[in-house]
Amino acid sequence: MHRLIAVLLLFVLWLIPSSVLAKPYTQARPAALHLVQKIYIDEMGASAEAARFRLLLEDQLTRKGFTVVDRRENADAVLGGALSVAQSGIYGGPADVSVTARLISSGGERLWSTNIGGQITILNPITSLRFNDPVEYRARELAKRLRGDWEKSAKAAGVKIRR
């Protein structure tokens, strides 16, 4: 008799955790960076340089394979942030341009973020001859970082990447 009660008790205890933990999955699939194809670029500040950066970033993201859309509702994610430009000091040189950006999914989840700043140093002599616009350089750098991290996310999820 004691053995039957012990077996029934273990059976009941075995059933309870499975029913307690069974919760409906509310989201169809978790947001992931590699699922983003269409991006809306939000404001990057109020200055004229920020507006210019936004336009340059649209071009760079398109070159990296993303689709830039004109309305938030049409986007998989929104890229927003801030651009700051500190003019060159008394010794000259290019302006110091810093960018802080976040990519937010349509569900409000942060998918990606970066902070790019500091003095721009280009060691390649050929590239340095062509360098003349630090704002455009930061737009190119931001798009390159986003694409690189997007490819890492796709690879981790087992998605084949077309180049």
Secondary structure, DSSP 8 states (H G I E B T S, - for coil): -HHHHHHHHHHHHHHHHHHHH-----SSS---GGG--EEEE----SSHHHHHHHHHHHHHHHHTT-EEESSGGG-SEEEEEEEEEE---TT----EEEEEEEEEETTS-EEEEEEE-S------HHHHHH---HHHHHHHHHHHHHHHHHHHHHHHTT-----
